Amino acid sequence: MNKKMNPSLERLYNGIIKENPTLVLMLGMCPTLAVSTQAFNGIGMGLSTTAVLILSNLVISLLRKVIPDEVRLPAYIVIVASLVTVTELLIQGFLPSVYDALGIYIPLIVVNCIILGRAEAYANKHTPWLSVMDGLGMGLGFTLALTLAGIVRELLGSGTVFGFQVLPESVPPIGIFAQPPGAFLVIAFFVAIMNAIGIKTRQRKLVESDGCDGGCAACQTPCEKKPAKGGENA
């Protein structure tokens, strides 16, 4: 990651890629397993959580010097619960099909560990703007993970994507992908891809900085931090 990147863009990058709440941090797995049976449901839950994340991070950052440390977690829950209630009513009023599909999982956003985790780890310590960008990045990362999982599960489980028939009707669906075990398999597949990308990136950095060829098994030289150009520590 470029250290000179704009802090706002860095929060987006971290939330979507580097610190993706589902594929990297393994947070919010309950709605991931439950609502990612279809891509449309994944988008609905992801965007709902994103809205709550942005607003809760903003409010908590604005009130971070007002809320006493002794009651900050109950205060966070009250703030998040109020925002979730408003979001639920708006979805119920304007998007009834989404409301019917997501069901009980909309109120459960209140205790989603992604939202409370970002409130405690970031919004409580940073400015409102950066907190908003952090919420946006994490929300988009969560939405991306849910949507990708929903696309794969819907395709393999019913042969459709966003309700449109993709696979021929003669191809039998794989029923396990419509069940929670199918979600575990799909998420594991994406996590493996993320890990593979991370390993390759690390090897590339070693090659560029230290001349390492990536052959750790045959290498007899211990890996140590070497002085970077200019005399500073690497």
C-alpha positions in Angstrom: 0.0 0.0 0.0 1.4 3.4 -1.0 2.1 5.3 2.2 1.4 8.6 0.4 -2.1 7.6 -0.6 -4.8 10.0 0.5 -6.2 8.9 3.9 -9.8 8.8 2.6 -8.9 6.6 -0.3 -6.8 4.4 2.0 -9.9 3.8 4.2 -11.8 2.7 1.1 -9.0 0.4 0.0 -8.6 -1.1 3.4 -12.3 -1.8 3.8 -12.8 -3.3 0.3 -9.5 -5.2 -0.1 -6.9 -5.2 2.7 -9.3 -5.4 5.7 -12.4 -6.8 4.0 -14.6 -7.6 7.0 -15.9 -10.9 5.6 -13.0 -12.3 3.5 -10.1 -11.1 5.7 -11.4 -10.3 9.2 -14.1 -13.0 9.2 -16.7 -10.7 10.7 -20.5 -10.6 10.1 -20.6 -14.3 9.2 -24.2 -14.8 10.5 -25.8 -12.6 7.7 -23.2 -13.9 5.2 -24.3 -17.5 5.7 -28.0 -16.7 5.9 -28.8 -14.1 3.2 -26.2 -14.9 0.5 -28.3 -17.6 -1.1 -29.2 -15.0 -3.8 -27.1 -12.2 -5.2 -30.0 -9.7 -4.8 -30.4 -10.5 -1.1 -26.6 -10.0 -0.7 -26.8 -6.5 -2.2 -29.8 -5.6 -0.1 -28.2 -6.7 3.2 -24.8 -5.2 2.2 -26.2 -1.8 1.4 -28.4 -1.7 4.5 -25.3 -2.4 6.6 -23.3 0.1 4.7 -25.8 2.9 5.5 -25.9 2.0 9.2 -22.1 1.8 9.2 -21.6 5.3 7.7 -24.2 7.0 9.9 -23.1 5.2 13.1 -19.5 6.0 12.5 -20.4 9.6 11.9 -22.5 10.0 15.0 -20.1 8.2 17.2 -17.1 10.2 15.9 -19.0 13.5 16.5 -19.9 12.4 20.1 -16.5 10.7 20.9 -15.5 13.4 23.4 -19.0 13.5 24.9 -19.7 9.8 25.6 -18.1 8.7 28.9 -15.8 5.7 28.5 -17.7 3.8 31.2 -20.9 3.7 29.1 -19.6 3.9 25.6 -20.6 0.4 24.5 -24.3 0.8 25.7 -24.2 4.2 24.0 -23.0 2.7 20.8 -25.8 0.1 20.8 -28.4 2.8 21.4 -27.1 4.8 18.5 -26.9 1.8 16.2 -30.3 0.5 17.2 -31.9 3.8 16.4 -30.3 3.9 13.0 -31.2 0.3 12.3 -34.9 1.0 13.2 -35.0 3.9 10.8 -33.3 1.8 8.1 -35.8 -1.1 8.7 -38.8 1.2 8.4 -37.5 2.7 5.2 -36.9 -0.7 3.6 -40.3 -1.9 4.8 -42.0 1.1 3.3 -40.1 1.5 0.0 -38.6 -1.9 -0.7 -41.0 -4.5 0.6 -39.6 -7.3 -1.5 -36.1 -6.7 0.1 -37.7 -6.5 3.5 -39.5 -9.9 3.0 -36.3 -11.5 1.7 -34.0 -10.3 4.6 -36.5 -10.7 7.3 -35.2 -10.9 10.9 -31.6 -10.2 9.7 -32.3 -6.5 9.3 -32.9 -5.9 13.1 -29.9 -8.1 13.8 -27.7 -5.4 12.2 -27.8 -3.8 15.7 -25.4 -6.5 17.0 -23.4 -7.0 13.9 -19.8 -7.2 15.0 -18.6 -5.2 12.0 -20.6 -2.1 13.1 -19.7 -2.3 16.8 -16.1 -3.2 16.0 -15.6 -0.2 13.7 -17.2 2.1 16.3 -14.8 1.0 19.0 -11.7 0.5 16.9 -12.0 3.5 14.5 -14.8 6.0 14.9 -14.1 6.5 18.6 -10.6 7.7 17.8 -10.8 9.6 14.5 -12.4 12.6 12.8 -15.9 12.4 11.4 -14.8 12.5 7.7 -12.3 9.6 8.1 -14.9 7.7 10.1 -17.4 8.1 7.3 -14.9 6.9 4.8 -14.0 4.0 7.0 -17.7 3.0 7.3 -18.1 3.4 3.5 -15.1 1.2 2.8 -16.1 -1.5 5.3 -19.7 -1.5 4.0 -18.7 -1.7 0.4 -16.3 -4.6 1.3 -19.1 -6.4 3.1 -21.5 -5.8 0.2 -18.9 -7.1 -2.3 -18.4 -10.3 -0.3 -22.1 -10.9 0.1 -22.8 -10.2 -3.5 -20.0 -12.5 -4.8 -21.1 -15.3 -2.5 -24.7 -14.8 -3.5 -23.8 -15.0 -7.2 -21.9 -18.2 -6.8 -24.4 -19.8 -4.5 -27.4 -18.8 -6.7 -25.7 -20.0 -9.9 -24.7 -23.4 -8.5 -27.8 -23.8 -6.3 -30.5 -22.9 -8.8 -28.8 -22.0 -12.1 -29.8 -18.4 -12.0 -28.0 -15.0 -11.3 -30.1 -12.1 -10.1 -33.2 -14.2 -11.0 -32.2 -14.7 -14.6 -31.7 -18.2 -15.8 -28.0 -18.7 -16.7 -27.4 -22.5 -16.7 -29.6 -24.7 -18.9 -32.5 -26.2 -17.1 -31.1 -29.6 -18.0 -28.2 -29.0 -15.6 -29.2 -30.2 -12.1 -28.7 -27.7 -9.3 -26.3 -28.5 -6.5 -28.6 -28.3 -3.5 -25.8 -27.9 -0.9 -25.0 -24.4 -2.1 -28.5 -23.2 -1.1 -27.7 -24.3 2.5 -25.3 -22.9 5.1 -22.6 -25.5 4.3 -22.6 -24.2 0.8 -21.9 -20.7 2.1 -18.9 -22.0 4.1 -17.5 -23.6 0.9 -17.9 -20.5 -1.2 -16.4 -18.2 1.5 -13.5 -20.6 2.0 -12.9 -20.4 -1.8 -12.8 -16.6 -1.8 -10.6 -16.5 1.3 -8.2 -18.9 -0.4 -8.0 -16.5 -3.3 -7.3 -13.6 -1.0 -4.6 -15.5 0.8 -3.0 -16.5 -2.5 -2.9 -12.9 -3.6 -1.4 -11.9 -0.3 1.4 -14.5 -0.5 2.3 -13.5 -4.1 2.3 -9.8 -3.1 4.7 -10.5 -0.2 7.0 -12.6 -2.4 7.1 -9.8 -5.0 8.1 -7.3 -2.3 10.9 -9.6 -1.1 12.2 -10.0 -4.6 12.2 -6.2 -5.2 13.7 -5.2 -1.9 16.1 -8.0 -0.9 16.6 -10.0 -4.1 14.8 -13.0 -2.6 13.6 -15.6 -5.1 10.8 -16.9 -2.9 12.5 -20.3 -2.4 12.2 -20.3 1.4 12.6 -24.1 1.8 16.1 -24.1 0.2 17.2 -20.8 1.6 19.8 -20.9 4.4 19.8 -17.2 5.1 17.6 -15.9 8.0 15.1 -13.2 7.0 16.1 -10.0 8.8 15.2 -6.4 8.3 17.8 -4.6 6.2 18.6 -0.9 6.2 16.7 0.8 3.5 18.2 3.5 1.2 19.0 6.6 3.1 20.1 4.8 6.3 16.6 4.3 7.6 15.2 1.0 8.9 13.2 -1.0 6.3 
